[in-house]
Amino acid sequence: MAPVFSDFDKKMMRRCFQLARKGQARVHPNPMVGAVIVKDGRIIAEGYHHYFGGPHAEVEAFKNAKEDVTGATLYCNLEPCCHTNKKTPPCTPLIISKKIARVVVSNIDPNPEVSGKGLQQLREAGIEVQAGLLAEEGEELNRFFFVSMREQRPYVTVKVAQSVDGFISAKRGSQTWLTGDKSVRYVHRLRSFHDAVLVGSGTIVSDDPQLNVRYARGPNPKRIILAPHLQVPLNAAVFSDKHTEQTVVITSDLAASHKVKALEEAGVTVYRLPGTADGLLDLNDVMRVLWEKFKIHSLLVEGGQKVFSAFLNAGLWDEWIVLQAPKILGQGVTALSDVKPTAFTLKKIVRLGEDAALIFTKKKSDKAS
């Protein structure tokens, strides 16, 4: 029988979500987690996971408690951890030792090392446990974490900036600036939220982007460049600035050895994969390498046309963001070319000055009746 939650329970869980978001861009690849301790209908402590490797939300909440927590209710948006394969100690023994009477969570942890085991330990200790409160909201909050854990690949956000008539540039091989300052800041925030940002060699040639965070607060992402033939200028910004250790070039076994050596001497990581029959890279191989070797759990794809089309055709995306600029180019390069029909669901629209960000997700298949 599904648990019944009160309006007060929902209010407390939404407070957990608010607290959890304070750790955004600082805790990944960990999930964002907030915790609230309630006794006699009053909040007596709050906490959240501040940064990767730091104390978990539950630990912070107990540390901040101003009175005895015995018999209290602990609200937490994610199942308390119970495994020891990490930098910080498990939370379940601490919760049990504090004599908490009830634990309410939004989501069960998808990490197989936890996944229900933490709640089971609490139940075996005599604590009342309820899960599933605002579960959809909780999963949306930590969608990067849930997808990466379940599918063993990065969560992929594709970002496209285009004119009203659907062009991303006026001419192939040259940059066309379309969006305004608010959109630029929005993109830099997106970068700070993701573990890595990815572009193809064509974008490096035409735009020479820095792919770092300059107009928002947050860490710089790793910079992933797909260049099957290494047809990129070795003096490009991503190969010559002070962040070269953040740059990873994924190329094919057809790449010239002297170019590979030059990039590695500049501090760039170069990873070779077998080329496909048409001389390109298999995106499934790319995603596997990003996940397994580079520990990338969230990926922002920023261009260009061939890369956008390849991700769409491979079905390797979770969120598609179109930055719509109020301009008409009349001709140029479109975002997509030779793609399979794909169903999208409009998630929301964000106003960015004169621009608009249209955020789409994959359309869920109708369930069989």
C-alpha positions as YAML, in Angstrom:
chain: A
units: angstrom
residues:
- id: 1
  name: MET
  ca: [0.00, 0.00, 0.00]
- id: 2
  name: ALA
  ca: [1.38, 3.38, -1.01]
- id: 3
  name: PRO
  ca: [2.17, 5.75, 1.87]
- id: 4
  name: VAL
  ca: [-0.12, 8.69, 2.50]
- id: 5
  name: PHE
  ca: [1.65, 12.04, 2.84]
- id: 6
  name: SER
  ca: [0.28, 15.20, 4.41]
- id: 7
  name: ASP
  ca: [0.50, 18.72, 3.06]
- id: 8
  name: PHE
  ca: [3.09, 19.38, 5.77]
- id: 9
  name: ASP
  ca: [5.17, 16.45, 4.50]
- id: 10
  name: LYS
  ca: [5.09, 17.93, 1.00]
- id: 11
  name: LYS
  ca: [6.08, 21.34, 2.28]
- id: 12
  name: MET
  ca: [9.08, 19.84, 4.08]
- id: 13
  name: MET
  ca: [10.18, 17.89, 1.03]
- id: 14
  name: ARG
  ca: [10.00, 20.97, -1.16]
- id: 15
  name: ARG
  ca: [12.21, 22.67, 1.41]
- id: 16
  name: CYS
  ca: [14.66, 19.76, 0.94]
- id: 17
  name: PHE
  ca: [14.65, 20.50, -2.80]
- id: 18
  name: GLN
  ca: [15.38, 24.18, -2.15]
- id: 19
  name: LEU
  ca: [18.29, 23.31, 0.12]
- id: 20
  name: ALA
  ca: [19.63, 20.71, -2.32]
- id: 21
  name: ARG
  ca: [19.81, 23.25, -5.17]
- id: 22
  name: LYS
  ca: [22.33, 25.28, -3.16]
- id: 23
  name: GLY
  ca: [24.87, 22.61, -4.03]
- id: 24
  name: GLN
  ca: [24.26, 22.87, -7.78]
- id: 25
  name: ALA
  ca: [27.49, 22.92, -9.85]
- id: 26
  name: ARG
  ca: [29.54, 22.06, -6.76]
- id: 27
  name: VAL
  ca: [28.55, 18.52, -5.84]
- id: 28
  name: HIS
  ca: [28.58, 16.69, -9.18]
- id: 29
  name: PRO
  ca: [29.00, 13.87, -9.97]
- id: 30
  name: ASN
  ca: [27.19, 13.42, -6.66]
- id: 31
  name: PRO
  ca: [23.45, 14.20, -6.50]
- id: 32
  name: MET
  ca: [22.09, 17.37, -4.94]
- id: 33
  name: VAL
  ca: [20.64, 16.53, -1.52]
- id: 34
  name: GLY
  ca: [18.92, 18.53, 1.18]
- id: 35
  name: ALA
  ca: [17.72, 17.41, 4.63]
- id: 36
  name: VAL
  ca: [15.26, 18.81, 7.16]
- id: 37
  name: ILE
  ca: [14.71, 17.59, 10.73]
- id: 38
  name: VAL
  ca: [11.28, 18.21, 12.26]
- id: 39
  name: LYS
  ca: [10.17, 17.70, 15.87]
- id: 40
  name: ASP
  ca: [6.73, 18.49, 17.29]
- id: 41
  name: GLY
  ca: [5.77, 20.16, 14.03]
- id: 42
  name: ARG
  ca: [8.79, 22.48, 14.07]
- id: 43
  name: ILE
  ca: [11.91, 22.55, 11.92]
- id: 44
  name: ILE
  ca: [14.82, 22.14, 14.32]
- id: 45
  name: ALA
  ca: [17.62, 21.66, 11.78]
- id: 46
  name: GLU
  ca: [18.46, 21.86, 8.09]
- id: 47
  name: GLY
  ca: [21.43, 20.89, 5.96]
- id: 48
  name: TYR
  ca: [22.55, 20.20, 2.43]
- id: 49
  name: HIS
  ca: [25.47, 18.66, 0.54]
- id: 50
  name: HIS
  ca: [27.76, 21.64, -0.10]
- id: 51
  name: TYR
  ca: [30.50, 20.21, -2.33]
- id: 52
  name: PHE
  ca: [31.84, 16.94, -3.69]
- id: 53
  name: GLY
  ca: [33.74, 15.11, -0.98]
- id: 54
  name: GLY
  ca: [32.12, 17.16, 1.78]
- id: 55
  name: PRO
  ca: [29.68, 16.02, 4.50]
- id: 56
  name: HIS
  ca: [26.32, 14.74, 3.28]
- id: 57
  name: ALA
  ca: [23.08, 16.62, 3.86]
- id: 58
  name: GLU
  ca: [22.02, 14.44, 6.79]
- id: 59
  name: VAL
  ca: [25.35, 15.00, 8.55]
- id: 60
  name: GLU
  ca: [25.05, 18.76, 8.06]
- id: 61
  name: ALA
  ca: [21.51, 18.75, 9.42]
- id: 62
  name: PHE
  ca: [22.48, 16.87, 12.57]
- id: 63
  name: LYS
  ca: [25.43, 19.22, 13.06]
- id: 64
  name: ASN
  ca: [23.09, 22.22, 12.82]
- id: 65
  name: ALA
  ca: [20.50, 20.86, 15.28]
- id: 66
  name: LYS
  ca: [19.88, 23.22, 18.22]
- id: 67
  name: GLU
  ca: [18.09, 20.64, 20.35]
- id: 68
  name: ASP
  ca: [17.82, 16.90, 20.91]
- id: 69
  name: VAL
  ca: [16.67, 15.09, 17.75]
- id: 70
  name: THR
  ca: [15.44, 11.96, 19.51]
- id: 71
  name: GLY
  ca: [12.01, 10.99, 18.15]
- id: 72
  name: ALA
  ca: [12.18, 13.53, 15.31]
- id: 73
  name: THR
  ca: [11.34, 13.07, 11.61]
- id: 74
  name: LEU
  ca: [14.10, 13.35, 9.03]
- id: 75
  name: TYR
  ca: [13.10, 14.50, 5.53]
- id: 76
  name: CYS
  ca: [15.63, 13.93, 2.74]
- id: 77
  name: ASN
  ca: [15.13, 14.06, -1.02]
- id: 78
  name: LEU
  ca: [17.36, 11.02, -1.61]
- id: 79
  name: GLU
  ca: [17.70, 7.72, 0.23]
- id: 80
  name: PRO
  ca: [20.45, 7.95, 2.89]
- id: 81
  name: CYS
  ca: [23.60, 6.13, 1.82]
- id: 82
  name: CYS
  ca: [24.76, 2.93, 3.47]
- id: 83
  name: HIS
  ca: [27.91, 1.96, 1.56]
- id: 84
  name: THR
  ca: [31.54, 2.70, 2.45]
- id: 85
  name: ASN
  ca: [32.95, 2.93, -1.09]
- id: 86
  name: LYS
  ca: [33.37, 6.72, -0.94]
- id: 87
  name: LYS
  ca: [35.22, 9.53, 0.81]
- id: 88
  name: THR
  ca: [32.57, 10.12, 3.47]
- id: 89
  name: PRO
  ca: [31.10, 7.65, 6.00]
- id: 90
  name: PRO
  ca: [27.62, 6.15, 5.44]
- id: 91
  name: CYS
  ca: [24.66, 8.10, 6.82]
- id: 92
  name: THR
  ca: [22.38, 5.26, 7.95]
- id: 93
  name: PRO
  ca: [24.38, 4.35, 11.12]
- id: 94
  name: LEU
  ca: [24.36, 8.03, 12.12]
- id: 95
  name: ILE
  ca: [20.59, 8.32, 11.65]
- id: 96
  name: ILE
  ca: [20.04, 5.19, 13.72]
- id: 97
  name: SER
  ca: [22.36, 6.40, 16.48]
- id: 98
  name: LYS
  ca: [20.48, 9.71, 16.70]
- id: 99
  name: LYS
  ca: [17.25, 7.80, 17.48]
- id: 100
  name: ILE
  ca: [15.25, 9.35, 14.66]
- id: 101
  name: ALA
  ca: [11.69, 8.00, 14.70]
- id: 102
  name: ARG
  ca: [10.68, 8.52, 11.07]
- id: 103
  name: VAL
  ca: [12.50, 9.01, 7.77]
- id: 104
  name: VAL
  ca: [10.72, 10.37, 4.66]
- id: 105
  name: VAL
  ca: [12.48, 10.40, 1.28]
- id: 106
  name: SER
  ca: [11.54, 11.46, -2.21]
- id: 107
  name: ASN
  ca: [13.64, 9.01, -4.22]
- id: 108
  name: ILE
  ca: [15.34, 5.68, -3.75]
- id: 109
  name: ASP
  ca: [19.00, 5.96, -4.73]
- id: 110
  name: PRO
  ca: [19.61, 4.45, -8.21]
- id: 111
  name: ASN
  ca: [23.20, 3.66, -7.25]
- id: 112
  name: PRO
  ca: [23.24, -0.17, -7.02]
- id: 113
  name: GLU
  ca: [25.48, 0.06, -3.95]
- id: 114
  name: VAL
  ca: [22.58, 1.75, -2.11]
- id: 115
  name: SER
  ca: [19.26, 1.26, -4.00]
- id: 116
  name: GLY
  ca: [16.92, 0.34, -1.18]
- id: 117
  name: LYS
  ca: [19.58, -1.03, 1.14]
- id: 118
  name: GLY
  ca: [19.79, 2.21, 3.12]
- id: 119
  name: LEU
  ca: [16.04, 2.26, 3.77]
- id: 120
  name: GLN
  ca: [16.10, -1.42, 4.69]
- id: 121
  name: GLN
  ca: [18.78, -0.80, 7.33]
- id: 122
  name: LEU
  ca: [16.65, 1.97, 8.82]
- id: 123
  name: ARG
  ca: [13.55, -0.25, 8.90]
- id: 124
  name: GLU
  ca: [15.48, -3.07, 10.54]
- id: 125
  name: ALA
  ca: [16.49, -0.59, 13.25]
- id: 126
  name: GLY
  ca: [12.82, 0.09, 13.99]
- id: 127
  name: ILE
  ca: [12.56, 3.43, 12.20]
- id: 128
  name: GLU
  ca: [9.38, 4.22, 10.27]
- id: 129
  name: VAL
  ca: [10.40, 4.75, 6.64]
- id: 130
  name: GLN
  ca: [8.33, 6.24, 3.82]
- id: 131
  name: ALA
  ca: [9.53, 6.78, 0.25]
- id: 132
  name: GLY
  ca: [8.11, 8.30, -2.93]
- id: 133
  name: LEU
  ca: [7.09, 11.76, -1.71]
- id: 134
  name: LEU
  ca: [7.11, 14.11, -4.75]
- id: 135
  name: ALA
  ca: [9.19, 11.48, -6.54]
- id: 136
  name: GLU
  ca: [8.85, 13.04, -10.01]
- id: 137
  name: GLU
  ca: [10.06, 16.42, -8.75]
- id: 138
  name: GLY
  ca: [12.93, 14.72, -6.93]
- id: 139
  name: GLU
  ca: [14.03, 12.83, -10.02]
- id: 140
  name: GLU
  ca: [13.83, 15.98, -12.15]
- id: 141
  name: LEU
  ca: [16.09, 17.76, -9.66]
- id: 142
  name: ASN
  ca: [18.74, 15.04, -9.97]
- id: 143
  name: ARG
  ca: [18.08, 13.96, -13.55]
- id: 144
  name: PHE
  ca: [21.82, 13.95, -14.40]
- id: 145
  name: PHE
  ca: [22.49, 11.52, -11.58]
- id: 146
  name: PHE
  ca: [19.54, 9.23, -12.28]
- id: 147
  name: VAL
  ca: [20.25, 8.83, -16.00]
- id: 148
  name: SER
  ca: [23.98, 8.33, -15.53]
- id: 149
  name: MET
  ca: [23.44, 5.68, -12.85]
- id: 150
  name: ARG
  ca: [20.70, 3.79, -14.70]
- id: 151
  name: GLU
  ca: [22.16, 3.91, -18.20]
- id: 152
  name: GLN
  ca: [25.90, 4.03, -17.43]
- id: 153
  name: ARG
  ca: [26.43, 7.03, -19.70]
- id: 154
  name: PRO
  ca: [26.43, 10.81, -19.38]
- id: 155
  name: TYR
  ca: [23.15, 12.71, -19.30]
- id: 156
  name: VAL
  ca: [23.21, 14.63, -22.59]
- id: 157
  name: THR
  ca: [21.91, 18.18, -23.03]
- id: 158
  name: VAL
  ca: [22.09, 19.50, -26.59]
- id: 159
  name: LYS
  ca: [22.16, 23.29, -26.94]
- id: 160
  name: VAL
  ca: [21.42, 24.92, -30.31]
- id: 161
  name: ALA
  ca: [21.31, 28.67, -31.01]
- id: 162
  name: GLN
  ca: [19.41, 29.54, -34.17]
- id: 163
  name: SER
  ca: [17.61, 32.26, -36.10]
- id: 164
  name: VAL
  ca: [13.85, 32.39, -36.51]
- id: 165
  name: ASP
  ca: [14.21, 30.71, -39.91]
- id: 166
  name: GLY
  ca: [16.27, 27.87, -38.45]
- id: 167
  name: PHE
  ca: [19.89, 28.70, -39.30]
- id: 168
  name: ILE
  ca: [22.82, 28.43, -36.87]
- id: 169
  name: SER
  ca: [25.19, 30.45, -39.08]
- id: 170
  name: ALA
  ca: [25.00, 32.44, -42.28]
- id: 171
  name: LYS
  ca: [27.84, 30.57, -43.96]
- id: 172
  name: ARG
  ca: [29.58, 27.25, -43.39]
- id: 173
  name: GLY
  ca: [32.97, 27.66, -41.75]
- id: 174
  name: SER
  ca: [32.27, 31.11, -40.29]
- id: 175
  name: GLN
  ca: [30.72, 32.27, -37.03]
- id: 176
  name: THR
  ca: [27.43, 34.16, -36.89]
- id: 177
  name: TRP
  ca: [26.56, 35.68, -33.52]
- id: 178
  name: LEU
  ca: [22.83, 35.31, -32.98]
- id: 179
  name: THR
  ca: [21.84, 35.61, -29.32]
- id: 180
  name: GLY
  ca: [22.08, 38.38, -26.73]
- id: 181
  name: ASP
  ca: [23.87, 38.84, -23.42]
- id: 182
  name: LYS
  ca: [21.24, 37.07, -21.32]
- id: 183
  name: SER
  ca: [21.50, 33.99, -23.51]
- id: 184
  name: VAL
  ca: [25.30, 34.06, -23.18]
- id: 185
  name: ARG
  ca: [25.02, 34.09, -19.38]
- id: 186
  name: TYR
  ca: [22.44, 31.31, -19.57]
- id: 187
  name: VAL
  ca: [24.80, 29.14, -21.62]
- id: 188
  name: HIS
  ca: [27.67, 29.75, -19.21]
- id: 189
  name: ARG
  ca: [25.46, 28.65, -16.32]
- id: 190
  name: LEU
  ca: [24.63, 25.51, -18.30]
- id: 191
  name: ARG
  ca: [28.35, 24.86, -18.73]
- id: 192
  name: SER
  ca: [28.96, 25.21, -15.01]
- id: 193
  name: PHE
  ca: [26.21, 22.67, -14.25]
- id: 194
  name: HIS
  ca: [27.65, 20.00, -16.57]
- id: 195
  name: ASP
  ca: [30.78, 17.90, -16.13]
- id: 196
  name: ALA
  ca: [31.83, 18.48, -19.74]
- id: 197
  name: VAL
  ca: [31.01, 20.43, -22.90]
- id: 198
  name: LEU
  ca: [31.43, 18.87, -26.35]
- id: 199
  name: VAL
  ca: [31.88, 20.27, -29.86]
- id: 200
  name: GLY
  ca: [33.09, 18.94, -33.17]
- id: 201
  name: SER
  ca: [36.22, 19.98, -35.06]
- id: 202
  name: GLY
  ca: [34.15, 22.24, -37.36]
- id: 203
  name: THR
  ca: [33.13, 24.43, -34.42]
- id: 204
  name: ILE
  ca: [36.76, 24.77, -33.35]
- id: 205
  name: VAL
  ca: [37.69, 25.89, -36.87]
- id: 206
  name: SER
  ca: [34.81, 28.34, -37.38]
- id: 207
  name: ASP
  ca: [34.25, 29.75, -33.88]
- id: 208
  name: ASP
  ca: [37.50, 29.11, -31.94]
- id: 209
  name: PRO
  ca: [35.45, 28.92, -28.68]
- id: 210
  name: GLN
  ca: [36.98, 28.91, -25.20]
- id: 211
  name: LEU
  ca: [34.23, 26.61, -23.83]
- id: 212
  name: ASN
  ca: [34.78, 27.76, -20.26]
- id: 213
  name: VAL
  ca: [32.74, 29.65, -17.66]
- id: 214
  name: ARG
  ca: [33.32, 33.39, -17.72]
- id: 215
  name: TYR
  ca: [29.88, 35.01, -17.39]
- id: 216
  name: ALA
  ca: [28.50, 32.92, -14.53]
- id: 217
  name: ARG
  ca: [29.69, 31.49, -11.23]
- id: 218
  name: GLY
  ca: [30.75, 27.89, -11.19]
- id: 219
  name: PRO
  ca: [33.49, 25.49, -12.24]
- id: 220
  name: ASN
  ca: [34.82, 25.12, -15.75]
- id: 221
  name: PRO
  ca: [33.68, 21.91, -17.46]
- id: 222
  name: LYS
  ca: [36.00, 19.52, -19.22]
- id: 223
  name: ARG
  ca: [36.20, 20.37, -22.93]
- id: 224
  name: ILE
  ca: [35.60, 17.45, -25.28]
- id: 225
  name: ILE
  ca: [36.55, 17.89, -28.95]
- id: 226
  name: LEU
  ca: [35.49, 15.28, -31.52]
- id: 227
  name: ALA
  ca: [38.07, 15.39, -34.31]
- id: 228
  name: PRO
  ca: [38.32, 12.09, -36.22]
- id: 229
  name: HIS
  ca: [41.10, 13.38, -38.51]
- id: 230
  name: LEU
  ca: [42.50, 16.10, -36.20]
- id: 231
  name: GLN
  ca: [41.68, 18.74, -38.78]
- id: 232
  name: VAL
  ca: [41.92, 21.49, -36.18]
- id: 233
  name: PRO
  ca: [44.35, 24.41, -35.74]
- id: 234
  name: LEU
  ca: [46.87, 23.59, -33.03]
- id: 235
  name: ASN
  ca: [46.80, 27.22, -31.85]
- id: 236
  name: ALA
  ca: [43.05, 27.14, -31.12]
- id: 237
  name: ALA
  ca: [42.01, 28.57, -27.75]
- id: 238
  name: VAL
  ca: [41.13, 25.18, -26.25]
- id: 239
  name: PHE
  ca: [44.67, 23.94, -27.06]
- id: 240
  name: SER
  ca: [46.65, 26.99, -26.02]
- id: 241
  name: ASP
  ca: [45.01, 28.71, -23.04]
- id: 242
  name: LYS
  ca: [45.71, 28.06, -19.35]
- id: 243
  name: HIS
  ca: [43.03, 25.34, -19.14]
- id: 244
  name: THR
  ca: [44.54, 22.80, -21.55]
- id: 245
  name: GLU
  ca: [44.48, 20.12, -18.84]
- id: 246
  name: GLN
  ca: [40.69, 20.37, -19.10]
- id: 247
  name: THR
  ca: [40.73, 19.60, -22.83]
- id: 248
  name: VAL
  ca: [40.19, 16.10, -24.22]
- id: 249
  name: VAL
  ca: [40.42, 15.39, -27.93]
- id: 250
  name: ILE
  ca: [38.79, 12.18, -29.11]
- id: 251
  name: THR
  ca: [40.15, 11.20, -32.49]
- id: 252
  name: SER
  ca: [40.45, 8.14, -34.71]
- id: 253
  name: ASP
  ca: [43.33, 5.84, -35.54]
- id: 254
  name: LEU
  ca: [43.64, 7.82, -38.80]
- id: 255
  name: ALA
  ca: [44.92, 10.94, -37.02]
- id: 256
  name: ALA
  ca: [48.46, 12.09, -37.82]
- id: 257
  name: SER
  ca: [50.91, 11.08, -35.08]
- id: 258
  name: HIS
  ca: [52.76, 14.41, -35.17]
- id: 259
  name: LYS
  ca: [49.52, 16.28, -34.42]
- id: 260
  name: VAL
  ca: [48.73, 13.94, -31.54]
- id: 261
  name: LYS
  ca: [52.22, 14.52, -30.12]
- id: 262
  name: ALA
  ca: [51.92, 18.30, -30.45]
- id: 263
  name: LEU
  ca: [48.61, 18.36, -28.58]
- id: 264
  name: GLU
  ca: [49.90, 16.09, -25.82]
- id: 265
  name: GLU
  ca: [52.97, 18.29, -25.39]
- id: 266
  name: ALA
  ca: [50.59, 21.25, -24.94]
- id: 267
  name: GLY
  ca: [48.90, 19.43, -22.03]
- id: 268
  name: VAL
  ca: [45.88, 18.19, -23.99]
- id: 269
  name: THR
  ca: [44.63, 14.62, -23.48]
- id: 270
  name: VAL
  ca: [44.22, 12.75, -26.76]
- id: 271
  name: TYR
  ca: [42.22, 9.53, -26.91]
- id: 272
  name: ARG
  ca: [42.09, 7.39, -30.05]
- id: 273
  name: LEU
  ca: [39.10, 5.30, -31.12]
- id: 274
  name: PRO
  ca: [38.65, 3.13, -34.22]
- id: 275
  name: GLY
  ca: [37.16, 5.15, -37.06]
- id: 276
  name: THR
  ca: [33.89, 4.08, -38.66]
- id: 277
  name: ALA
  ca: [33.60, 3.03, -42.33]
- id: 278
  name: ASP
  ca: [32.92, 6.67, -43.29]
- id: 279
  name: GLY
  ca: [35.92, 7.89, -41.30]
- id: 280
  name: LEU
  ca: [33.92, 9.30, -38.38]
- id: 281
  name: LEU
  ca: [33.56, 8.28, -34.73]
- id: 282
  name: ASP
  ca: [30.93, 5.95, -33.28]
- id: 283
  name: LEU
  ca: [29.05, 8.02, -30.68]
- id: 284
  name: ASN
  ca: [28.32, 4.91, -28.60]
- id: 285
  name: ASP
  ca: [32.08, 4.40, -28.28]
- id: 286
  name: VAL
  ca: [32.52, 8.07, -27.43]
- id: 287
  name: MET
  ca: [29.89, 7.92, -24.69]
- id: 288
  name: ARG
  ca: [31.40, 4.76, -23.25]
- id: 289
  name: VAL
  ca: [34.84, 6.37, -23.07]
- id: 290
  name: LEU
  ca: [33.47, 9.56, -21.50]
- id: 291
  name: TRP
  ca: [31.68, 7.53, -18.84]
- id: 292
  name: GLU
  ca: [34.30, 4.87, -18.09]
- id: 293
  name: LYS
  ca: [37.61, 6.67, -18.57]
- id: 294
  name: PHE
  ca: [36.82, 10.33, -17.91]
- id: 295
  name: LYS
  ca: [33.97, 9.89, -15.36]
- id: 296
  name: ILE
  ca: [31.70, 12.30, -17.25]
- id: 297
  name: HIS
  ca: [28.15, 12.05, -15.86]
- id: 298
  name: SER
  ca: [26.64, 15.07, -17.63]
- id: 299
  name: LEU
  ca: [27.49, 16.42, -21.07]
- id: 300
  name: LEU
  ca: [26.52, 19.68, -22.80]
- id: 301
  name: VAL
  ca: [26.70, 19.36, -26.59]
- id: 302
  name: GLU
  ca: [27.27, 22.76, -28.24]
- id: 303
  name: GLY
  ca: [27.91, 22.07, -31.92]
- id: 304
  name: GLY
  ca: [27.93, 21.97, -34.80]
- id: 305
  name: GLN
  ca: [25.56, 20.60, -37.46]
- id: 306
  name: LYS
  ca: [27.22, 17.20, -37.93]
- id: 307
  name: VAL
  ca: [27.50, 16.69, -34.17]
- id: 308
  name: PHE
  ca: [23.90, 17.75, -33.47]
- id: 309
  name: SER
  ca: [22.63, 15.43, -36.21]
- id: 310
  name: ALA
  ca: [24.74, 12.50, -35.04]
- id: 311
  name: PHE
  ca: [23.48, 12.73, -31.44]
- id: 312
  name: LEU
  ca: [19.88, 13.02, -32.60]
- id: 313
  name: ASN
  ca: [20.14, 10.06, -35.00]
- id: 314
  name: ALA
  ca: [21.86, 7.92, -32.37]
- id: 315
  name: GLY
  ca: [19.16, 8.74, -29.79]
- id: 316
  name: LEU
  ca: [21.91, 9.76, -27.41]
- id: 317
  name: TRP
  ca: [20.31, 12.81, -25.85]
- id: 318
  name: ASP
  ca: [18.03, 13.61, -22.93]
- id: 319
  name: GLU
  ca: [17.33, 17.33, -23.19]
- id: 320
  name: TRP
  ca: [17.32, 19.60, -26.24]
- id: 321
  name: ILE
  ca: [17.60, 23.36, -25.71]
- id: 322
  name: VAL
  ca: [16.91, 25.70, -28.63]
- id: 323
  name: LEU
  ca: [18.00, 29.29, -28.08]
- id: 324
  name: GLN
  ca: [15.71, 31.18, -30.45]
- id: 325
  name: ALA
  ca: [17.05, 34.55, -31.57]
- id: 326
  name: PRO
  ca: [14.75, 37.20, -33.17]
- id: 327
  name: LYS
  ca: [16.73, 37.29, -36.42]
- id: 328
  name: ILE
  ca: [16.17, 36.07, -39.96]
- id: 329
  name: LEU
  ca: [19.24, 35.05, -41.95]
- id: 330
  name: GLY
  ca: [17.51, 33.94, -45.12]
- id: 331
  name: GLN
  ca: [20.17, 31.35, -45.85]
- id: 332
  name: GLY
  ca: [23.00, 29.50, -44.19]
- id: 333
  name: VAL
  ca: [23.70, 26.36, -42.18]
- id: 334
  name: THR
  ca: [20.83, 24.59, -40.42]
- id: 335
  name: ALA
  ca: [21.23, 22.89, -37.05]
- id: 336
  name: LEU
  ca: [20.30, 19.46, -38.44]
- id: 337
  name: SER
  ca: [20.90, 17.58, -41.66]
- id: 338
  name: ASP
  ca: [19.68, 14.13, -42.76]
- id: 339
  name: VAL
  ca: [18.08, 13.22, -39.44]
- id: 340
  name: LYS
  ca: [15.50, 10.62, -38.52]
- id: 341
  name: PRO
  ca: [12.02, 11.78, -37.44]
- id: 342
  name: THR
  ca: [12.02, 12.26, -33.67]
- id: 343
  name: ALA
  ca: [9.18, 13.11, -31.26]
- id: 344
  name: PHE
  ca: [9.85, 15.89, -28.75]
- id: 345
  name: THR
  ca: [7.91, 17.17, -25.75]
- id: 346
  name: LEU
  ca: [8.14, 20.86, -24.90]
- id: 347
  name: LYS
  ca: [9.16, 21.00, -21.26]
- id: 348
  name: LYS
  ca: [9.24, 24.76, -20.74]
- id: 349
  name: ILE
  ca: [10.15, 28.11, -22.27]
- id: 350
  name: VAL
  ca: [12.57, 30.52, -20.59]
- id: 351
  name: ARG
  ca: [12.61, 34.19, -21.63]
- id: 352
  name: LEU
  ca: [16.13, 35.57, -22.08]
- id: 353
  name: GLY
  ca: [15.68, 39.20, -23.02]
- id: 354
  name: GLU
  ca: [14.75, 39.24, -26.72]
- id: 355
  name: ASP
  ca: [15.68, 35.55, -27.00]
- id: 356
  name: ALA
  ca: [13.83, 32.49, -25.76]
- id: 357
  name: ALA
  ca: [15.13, 29.11, -24.62]
- id: 358
  name: LEU
  ca: [12.81, 26.30, -25.70]
- id: 359
  name: ILE
  ca: [13.58, 23.21, -23.64]
- id: 360
  name: PHE
  ca: [12.52, 19.83, -25.04]
- id: 361
  name: THR
  ca: [12.70, 16.25, -23.82]
- id: 362
  name: LYS
  ca: [12.11, 13.00, -25.66]
- id: 363
  name: LYS
  ca: [8.43, 12.19, -26.08]
- id: 364
  name: LYS
  ca: [7.50, 9.24, -23.93]
- id: 365
  name: SER
  ca: [5.92, 6.35, -25.78]
- id: 366
  name: ASP
  ca: [2.28, 5.76, -24.96]
- id: 367
  name: LYS
  ca: [1.95, 2.96, -22.45]
- id: 368
  name: ALA
  ca: [0.11, -0.12, -23.56]
- id: 369
  name: SER
  ca: [-3.36, -0.23, -22.17]
...
